[in-house]
Amino acid sequence: MQSNKPIGIVGGGLGGLASAAVLAARGHKVVLFEKSPWLGGKAAVLEADGYRFDMGPTILTLPSVLHKIFGEAGKKLDQYLDLVRLDPQWRCFYEDGTTLDLSENEGAMAQTLDRFAPGAAAGYRKFLKHSQRLSDISQKYFFWRDIGSIWDMFNSREMLKPGLLGDLLALGMGRSVASCVRGYVPDTKVAQMLDHFTQYVGSSPDLSPSVLCGIAHMQTGEGIWYPMGGTRAVPVALAKLAGQLGVDLRTSTGIRRILTDTSEKAIGVETESGEKIALAAVISNSDSVRTHRELLPHTRAAKRFEKRRKYEPACSGVVLYLGLERRYEQLTHHNFVFSRDPDEEFHAIYNEGTPAPDPTCYVCAPAITEAAVAPPGGEALYILVHTPYLREGHDWSQMLPEYRRVILDKLARTAGMSDLEDRIRFESFLTPEDIQNRYRVLKGAIYGLASHGTFNGAFKPGNRSRDISGLYLSGGSANPGPGMPMALMSGWIAADALDQDSKSGKIDEPARRGEAVCA
Ligand SMILES: Cc1cc2nc3c(=O)[nH]c(=O)nc-3n(C[C@H](O)[C@H](O)[C@H](O)COP(=O)(O)OP(=O)(O)OC[C@H]3O[C@@H](n4cnc5c(N)ncnc54)[C@H](O)[C@@H]3O)c2cc1C
């Protein structure tokens, strides 16, 4: 039935923007509500005193996801974004003073490893081969599809796919990332580097399923990219596309409640200023758990969602934004300054819920690629340290000064940045509480829900709500998970599911682009 109402999207993060663009490209009328004055959510920007910092994501992988989203509207990505490929992908600094560059080329990497850890190259090649298999399996069963649990993988269509049994065996269910990595590469320093792909999803390598080892191949295969203008350029490009497609983008418009009818079907939203807006369907790009707890309180649907599983937040983090008067030649664009002991580090963050005593610092030095981020000769240094999600008693206004010292000492000791503090001309920071409040996430989690559980840790809440008709979930805390490409893919899947449901009559047909809507 034609409803003559638009589709509403709650939240203008990457997932929300992707959903908006895809639905509009398919001819639907869309209105997007974002509580903040900017679009892009965590992909925000900080500009001050001649420095420009990406505040959240800095590492962009899997550009094919962006190509597909822009392709929905018949657009070429390069009309909107100037992407530069970065190689080496990361530089790793170890406590013993050694460094190791991760390069995308397998042959070059094998040669480097032969010098760095004799014997590790052959294991690395085998690891990458396995990683490719896992990446292929993810493409085949998990990606671009509304999957909410292991059972969704085994619907009748999947049972007919050739090679299912072999794929299941290759998944190595029950095995952790840490165990899988060490099965191929026992060298402790190389293993520490490979473990770090799980930090893209804010989870412990000991607790995460080995299928996540597929991330290594996704990164080496498609590369790491820097959008000129910073990763901020990604939401800017998406918002431009959505605007061109006629999406009504309403910033500074928080949503207080998703409205449901007596059969608990999503029928609209109520803004924080009390306006009620009738909608054909709703996509929530707000954190999936907070959507149910705060926007759908006291509904039977929210209770069912809560009962389905335990929702453990991924890790949080502290970011220091340091405007420097100099650059550090030893750094490349992306750097990991590794902890002295990954077991101690991950145990503290993921098991004990306390900041690691000697943390890994991710350091982004973008001036090497785009000098305009800082005054001449300077650097807009970004330092991210993962911390536990917010626990009772955590108060980062008290904890930050001491932890800042730990971070600066670590960079001096392990990355040779001993004069760092004297070179600071501008300083700002982001704490777990800031992350929680700015982006309305669960307990300050950077990457949505943790991927813990070696059997089902990879599964996130499905994109088509299992509990409420007319509600769809997009973003890092919904399927397929966190990180820029996955949040974008999540937005596409939610939009595609909604579009399919409108065609098959499962929900009322939304208004078409350009059509007047019923109030
Ligand atoms: C410090 C940091 C570093 C990161 N580094 C990387 C990286 O290098 N590479 C990478 O790939 N990923 C990284 N990530 C993760 C990545 O940023 C996220 O996975 C991704 O941006 C999440 O997108 P999302 O669609 O879930 O939306 P979010 O960014 O979570 O945005 C959701 C939006 O919804 C809005 N909203 C919520 N509730 C309401 C409401 N009730 N009404 C209206 N609006 C609402 C919020 O204001 C927000 O704008 C990082 C994140 C952080 C914070």
The ligand as a Tripos MOL2 file, in Angstrom:
@<TRIPOS>MOLECULE
LIG
   53    58     1     0     0
SMALL
NO_CHARGES

@<TRIPOS>ATOM
      1 C1         38.6260    7.7850   17.9850 C.3       1 LIG1
      2 C2         38.1090    6.8700   16.9240 C.ar      1 LIG1
      3 C3         38.9950    6.3040   16.0160 C.ar      1 LIG1
      4 C4         38.5270    5.4590   15.0170 C.ar      1 LIG1
      5 N1         39.3990    4.9830   14.0740 N.ar      1 LIG1
      6 C5         38.9340    4.3020   13.0060 C.ar      1 LIG1
      7 C6         39.7700    4.0470   11.8950 C.ar      1 LIG1
      8 O1         40.9280    4.4610   11.8520 O.2       1 LIG1
      9 N2         39.2450    3.3470   10.8450 N.ar      1 LIG1
     10 C7         37.9560    2.9380   10.8250 C.ar      1 LIG1
     11 O2         37.5350    2.3190    9.8390 O.2       1 LIG1
     12 N3         37.1280    3.1910   11.8730 N.ar      1 LIG1
     13 C8         37.5820    3.8760   12.9450 C.ar      1 LIG1
     14 N4         36.7370    4.2290   13.9640 N.ar      1 LIG1
     15 C9         35.3760    3.6600   13.9760 C.3       1 LIG1
     16 C10        34.4570    4.3860   12.9990 C.3       1 LIG1
     17 O3         34.5680    5.7630   13.1990 O.3       1 LIG1
     18 C11        33.0360    3.9700   13.2760 C.3       1 LIG1
     19 O4         32.9000    2.5470   13.2180 O.3       1 LIG1
     20 C12        32.0480    4.5640   12.2670 C.3       1 LIG1
     21 O5         32.3400    5.9050   11.9700 O.3       1 LIG1
     22 C13        30.6790    4.4340   12.8850 C.3       1 LIG1
     23 O6         29.7100    4.9120   12.0210 O.3       1 LIG1
     24 P1         28.1790    4.7880   12.4210 P.3       1 LIG1
     25 O7         27.4160    4.7240   11.1570 O.co2     1 LIG1
     26 O8         27.9840    3.6680   13.3790 O.co2     1 LIG1
     27 O9         27.8030    6.1760   13.0650 O.3       1 LIG1
     28 P2         28.3290    7.0520   14.2920 P.3       1 LIG1
     29 O10        29.5970    7.6940   13.9010 O.co2     1 LIG1
     30 O11        28.2660    6.3200   15.5720 O.co2     1 LIG1
     31 O12        27.2120    8.1630   14.2610 O.3       1 LIG1
     32 C14        25.9230    7.9560   14.7490 C.3       1 LIG1
     33 C15        25.2270    9.2970   14.6760 C.3       1 LIG1
     34 O13        23.9200    9.1710   15.2080 O.3       1 LIG1
     35 C16        23.6250   10.3520   15.9270 C.3       1 LIG1
     36 N5         22.5480   10.0470   16.8700 N.ar      1 LIG1
     37 C17        22.5670    9.1080   17.8550 C.ar      1 LIG1
     38 N6         21.4000    9.0960   18.5060 N.ar      1 LIG1
     39 C18        20.6280   10.0430   17.9180 C.ar      1 LIG1
     40 C19        19.3040   10.5120   18.1560 C.ar      1 LIG1
     41 N7         18.5510    9.9820   19.1250 N.pl3     1 LIG1
     42 N8         18.8200   11.5080   17.3630 N.ar      1 LIG1
     43 C20        19.5650   12.0350   16.3610 C.ar      1 LIG1
     44 N9         20.8430   11.6420   16.1130 N.ar      1 LIG1
     45 C21        21.3510   10.6510   16.8790 C.ar      1 LIG1
     46 C22        24.9210   10.7000   16.6060 C.3       1 LIG1
     47 O14        24.9750   12.0700   16.9720 O.3       1 LIG1
     48 C23        25.9200   10.3670   15.5050 C.3       1 LIG1
     49 O15        26.1810   11.4780   14.6720 O.3       1 LIG1
     50 C24        37.1630    5.1110   14.9560 C.ar      1 LIG1
     51 C25        36.2680    5.6960   15.8690 C.ar      1 LIG1
     52 C26        36.7300    6.5840   16.8250 C.ar      1 LIG1
     53 C27        35.7560    7.2370   17.7670 C.3       1 LIG1
@<TRIPOS>BOND
     1     1     2 1
     2     2     3 ar
     3     2    52 ar
     4     3     4 ar
     5     4     5 ar
     6     4    50 ar
     7     5     6 ar
     8     6     7 ar
     9     6    13 1
    10     7     8 2
    11     7     9 ar
    12     9    10 ar
    13    10    11 2
    14    10    12 ar
    15    12    13 ar
    16    13    14 ar
    17    14    15 1
    18    14    50 ar
    19    15    16 1
    20    16    17 1
    21    16    18 1
    22    18    19 1
    23    18    20 1
    24    20    21 1
    25    20    22 1
    26    22    23 1
    27    23    24 1
    28    24    25 2
    29    24    26 1
    30    24    27 1
    31    27    28 1
    32    28    29 2
    33    28    30 1
    34    28    31 1
    35    31    32 1
    36    32    33 1
    37    33    34 1
    38    33    48 1
    39    34    35 1
    40    35    36 1
    41    35    46 1
    42    36    37 ar
    43    36    45 ar
    44    37    38 ar
    45    38    39 ar
    46    39    40 ar
    47    39    45 ar
    48    40    41 1
    49    40    42 ar
    50    42    43 ar
    51    43    44 ar
    52    44    45 ar
    53    46    47 1
    54    46    48 1
    55    48    49 1
    56    50    51 ar
    57    51    52 ar
    58    52    53 1
@<TRIPOS>SUBSTRUCTURE
     1 LIG1         1 GROUP 0 **** ****
